[in-house]
Amino acid sequence: MRTLGQVGILSDSVCEEMVQATQFRNVLAHTYGNIIEHDIVYNALQDLERYRSFVLEIRDYLESAGALDG
């Protein structure tokens, strides 16, 4: 995610949101999740705007690169 931000594919704000999401995923995936309150996990998973922004910025980049031309 940081590399996508560094090369200008993601904006700084979306990059930071996705870095946080990735770190959160790592905590859950490596079984540290049992020490996290369920409400925190639920609330984090309900925040879909960060993923929408990520997909839109990736799509915009791919369109500008001509990668979506069919």
Backbone as a printed PyTorch tensor [residue, N CA C, xyz], in Angstrom:
tensor([[[  0.8210,  -1.1840,   0.0000],
         [  0.0000,   0.0000,   0.0000],
         [  0.8700,   1.2550,   0.0000]],

        [[  1.9160,   1.2130,   0.8090],
         [  2.7900,   2.4090,   0.8600],
         [  3.4360,   2.6710,  -0.4960]],

        [[  3.8110,   1.6120,  -1.1800],
         [  4.4150,   1.7810,  -2.5050],
         [  3.4130,   2.3960,  -3.4750]],

        [[  2.1580,   1.9760,  -3.4190],
         [  1.1340,   2.5570,  -4.2880],
         [  0.9760,   4.0500,  -3.9990]],

        [[  1.1160,   4.4400,  -2.7550],
         [  1.0660,   5.8570,  -2.4080],
         [  2.3150,   6.5910,  -2.8750]],

        [[  3.4650,   5.9750,  -2.7050],
         [  4.7280,   6.6120,  -3.0720],
         [  4.8330,   6.8780,  -4.5740]],

        [[  4.2670,   6.0030,  -5.3830],
         [  4.3490,   6.1930,  -6.8360],
         [  3.1630,   6.9720,  -7.3850]],

        [[  2.2810,   7.4340,  -6.4910],
         [  1.1950,   8.3100,  -6.9120],
         [ -0.0640,   7.6230,  -7.4060]],

        [[ -0.1670,   6.3290,  -7.2070],
         [ -1.3800,   5.6270,  -7.6270],
         [ -2.5000,   5.8890,  -6.6250]],

        [[ -2.1600,   5.9000,  -5.3410],
         [ -3.1290,   6.2100,  -4.2970],
         [ -2.8280,   7.5790,  -3.7000]],

        [[ -3.8730,   8.2890,  -3.3380],
         [ -3.6930,   9.5480,  -2.6280],
         [ -3.1500,   9.2540,  -1.2350]],

        [[ -2.5840,  10.2550,  -0.5980],
         [ -2.0290,  10.0650,   0.7420],
         [ -3.0780,   9.5700,   1.7280]],

        [[ -4.2800,  10.1450,   1.6520],
         [ -5.3150,   9.7720,   2.6170],
         [ -5.7850,   8.3280,   2.4100]],

        [[ -5.9990,   7.9220,   1.1680],
         [ -6.4350,   6.5500,   0.8950],
         [ -5.3080,   5.5780,   1.2300]],

        [[ -4.0980,   5.9510,   0.9220],
         [ -2.9520,   5.1030,   1.2550],
         [ -2.9100,   4.8420,   2.7580]],

        [[ -3.0390,   5.8810,   3.5500],
         [ -2.9850,   5.7230,   5.0050],
         [ -4.1460,   4.8790,   5.5190]],

        [[ -5.3350,   5.0790,   4.9760],
         [ -6.4890,   4.2690,   5.3680],
         [ -6.2460,   2.7870,   5.0610]],

        [[ -5.6790,   2.5060,   3.9060],
         [ -5.4480,   1.1240,   3.5190],
         [ -4.3060,   0.5010,   4.3210]],

        [[ -3.3130,   1.2950,   4.6770],
         [ -2.2430,   0.7860,   5.5470],
         [ -2.8410,   0.3770,   6.8900]],

        [[ -3.7070,   1.2110,   7.4360],
         [ -4.3520,   0.8850,   8.7010],
         [ -5.2090,  -0.3760,   8.5650]],

        [[ -5.9360,  -0.4890,   7.4690],
         [ -6.7720,  -1.6690,   7.2470],
         [ -5.9060,  -2.9240,   7.1390]],

        [[ -4.7710,  -2.8040,   6.4750],
         [ -3.8630,  -3.9380,   6.3220],
         [ -3.2850,  -4.3530,   7.6640]],

        [[ -2.9070,  -3.3820,   8.4690],
         [ -2.3770,  -3.6950,   9.7910],
         [ -3.4400,  -4.3740,  10.6570]],

        [[ -4.6790,  -3.9000,  10.5600],
         [ -5.7790,  -4.4910,  11.3010],
         [ -5.9990,  -5.9310,  10.8470]],

        [[ -5.9560,  -6.1480,   9.5520],
         [ -6.1040,  -7.4990,   8.9960],
         [ -5.0110,  -8.4060,   9.5230]],

        [[ -3.7870,  -7.9130,   9.5990],
         [ -2.6810,  -8.7280,  10.0870],
         [ -2.8930,  -9.1480,  11.5380]],

        [[ -3.3880,  -8.2490,  12.3490],
         [ -3.6740,  -8.5830,  13.7430],
         [ -4.7000,  -9.7000,  13.8120]],

        [[ -5.7650,  -9.5770,  13.0280],
         [ -6.8110, -10.6070,  13.0320],
         [ -6.3000, -11.9320,  12.4730]],

        [[ -5.5490, -11.8690,  11.3980],
         [ -5.1000, -13.0780,  10.7160],
         [ -4.0730, -13.8730,  11.5170]],

        [[ -3.3430, -13.1980,  12.3650],
         [ -2.2950, -13.8790,  13.1210],
         [ -2.7610, -14.2410,  14.5260]],

        [[ -4.0560, -14.4470,  14.6460],
         [ -4.7230, -14.9280,  15.8540],
         [ -4.5570, -14.0350,  17.0730]],

        [[ -4.2080, -12.7770,  16.8500],
         [ -4.2260, -11.8490,  17.9720],
         [ -5.6450, -11.3350,  18.1620]],

        [[ -6.5330, -11.6900,  17.2270],
         [ -7.8950, -11.2000,  17.2360],
         [ -8.6730, -11.5450,  18.4890]],

        [[ -8.2940, -12.6160,  19.1640],
         [ -9.0470, -12.9950,  20.3570],
         [ -8.8400, -12.0340,  21.5260]],

        [[ -7.8910, -11.1080,  21.4170],
         [ -7.6940, -10.1220,  22.4810],
         [ -8.3360,  -8.7820,  22.1350]],

        [[ -8.9790,  -8.7090,  20.9710],
         [ -9.6200,  -7.4720,  20.5250],
         [-11.1050,  -7.5620,  20.8330]],

        [[-11.6660,  -6.4640,  21.2780],
         [-13.0970,  -6.4380,  21.5550],
         [-13.8890,  -6.6160,  20.2580]],

        [[-14.9340,  -7.4040,  20.3290],
         [-15.7490,  -7.7010,  19.1480],
         [-16.3740,  -6.4400,  18.5500]],

        [[-16.7320,  -5.4680,  19.3790],
         [-17.3120,  -4.2230,  18.8720],
         [-16.3270,  -3.4630,  17.9980]],

        [[-15.0560,  -3.4880,  18.3650],
         [-14.0280,  -2.8070,  17.5640],
         [-13.9130,  -3.4740,  16.1970]],

        [[-13.8950,  -4.7990,  16.1820],
         [-13.8040,  -5.5440,  14.9210],
         [-15.0260,  -5.2590,  14.0600]],

        [[-16.1890,  -5.3470,  14.6480],
         [-17.4350,  -5.1170,  13.9020],
         [-17.4610,  -3.7150,  13.2990]],

        [[-17.1320,  -2.7170,  14.0940],
         [-17.1420,  -1.3310,  13.6010],
         [-16.1330,  -1.1300,  12.4790]],

        [[-14.9680,  -1.7170,  12.6090],
         [-13.9470,  -1.5780,  11.5710],
         [-14.4000,  -2.2180,  10.2650]],

        [[-15.0890,  -3.3410,  10.3680],
         [-15.5440,  -4.0280,   9.1600],
         [-16.7400,  -3.3450,   8.5100]],

        [[-17.4150,  -2.4860,   9.2310],
         [-18.5500,  -1.7540,   8.6770],
         [-18.1080,  -0.5260,   7.8860]],

        [[-16.8620,  -0.1040,   8.0610],
         [-16.3430,   1.0850,   7.3850],
         [-15.9040,   0.7170,   5.9730]],

        [[-16.8690,   0.6600,   5.0670],
         [-16.5780,   0.2450,   3.6980],
         [-16.0990,   1.3860,   2.8110]],

        [[-16.2070,   2.6150,   3.2770],
         [-15.8140,   3.7660,   2.4600],
         [-14.3350,   3.7080,   2.0770]],

        [[-13.4830,   3.2550,   2.9790],
         [-12.0500,   3.1750,   2.6580],
         [-11.8080,   2.2330,   1.4870]],

        [[-12.5590,   1.1400,   1.4350],
         [-12.3830,   0.1740,   0.3430],
         [-12.9580,   0.7060,  -0.9680]],

        [[-14.0560,   1.4340,  -0.8610],
         [-14.6370,   2.0680,  -2.0480],
         [-13.6470,   3.0730,  -2.6310]],

        [[-13.0620,   3.8930,  -1.7910],
         [-12.0820,   4.8870,  -2.2490],
         [-10.8800,   4.2030,  -2.8810]],

        [[-10.4210,   3.1160,  -2.2800],
         [ -9.2920,   2.3630,  -2.8190],
         [ -9.6050,   1.8430,  -4.2190]],

        [[-10.7680,   1.2180,  -4.3730],
         [-11.1500,   0.6660,  -5.6770],
         [-11.2730,   1.7760,  -6.7190]],

        [[-11.8590,   2.9040,  -6.3510],
         [-12.0130,   4.0090,  -7.3050],
         [-10.6640,   4.5670,  -7.7430]],

        [[ -9.7380,   4.7140,  -6.8080],
         [ -8.4210,   5.2440,  -7.1790],
         [ -7.6400,   4.2530,  -8.0370]],

        [[ -7.7390,   2.9730,  -7.7330],
         [ -7.0760,   1.9660,  -8.5720],
         [ -7.6970,   1.9630,  -9.9640]],

        [[ -9.0260,   2.0290, -10.0480],
         [ -9.7020,   2.0620, -11.3490],
         [ -9.2870,   3.2960, -12.1510]],

        [[ -9.2440,   4.4540, -11.5010],
         [ -8.8220,   5.6740, -12.1880],
         [ -7.4070,   5.5340, -12.7470]],

        [[ -6.5260,   4.9420, -11.9550],
         [ -5.1640,   4.7470, -12.4300],
         [ -5.1390,   3.8010, -13.6260]],

        [[ -5.8340,   2.6910, -13.5340],
         [ -5.8550,   1.7350, -14.6350],
         [ -6.4620,   2.3300, -15.8980]],

        [[ -7.5050,   3.1350, -15.7340],
         [ -8.1050,   3.8160, -16.8930],
         [ -7.1020,   4.7720, -17.5220]],

        [[ -6.4030,   5.5470, -16.6980],
         [ -5.4420,   6.5170, -17.2410],
         [ -4.2660,   5.8350, -17.9280]],

        [[ -3.9610,   4.6190, -17.5100],
         [ -2.8660,   3.8490, -18.1160],
         [ -3.3330,   3.0620, -19.3400]],

        [[ -4.6470,   3.1110, -19.6200],
         [ -5.1820,   2.3810, -20.7600],
         [ -5.3240,   0.8940, -20.5280]],

        [[ -5.2120,   0.4760, -19.2650],
         [ -5.2430,  -0.9490, -18.9540],
         [ -6.6540,  -1.5370, -19.0020]],

        [[ -7.6660,  -0.6770, -19.0420],
         [ -9.0320,  -1.1850, -19.0710],
         [ -9.6640,  -1.1120, -20.4520]],

        [[ -8.8800,  -0.6760, -21.4210],
         [ -9.3970,  -0.6200, -22.7860],
         [ -9.6050,  -2.0490, -23.2980]],

        [[-10.7700,  -2.2730, -23.8260],
         [-11.1040,  -3.6320, -24.1850],
         [-10.9050,  -3.9550, -25.5900]]])
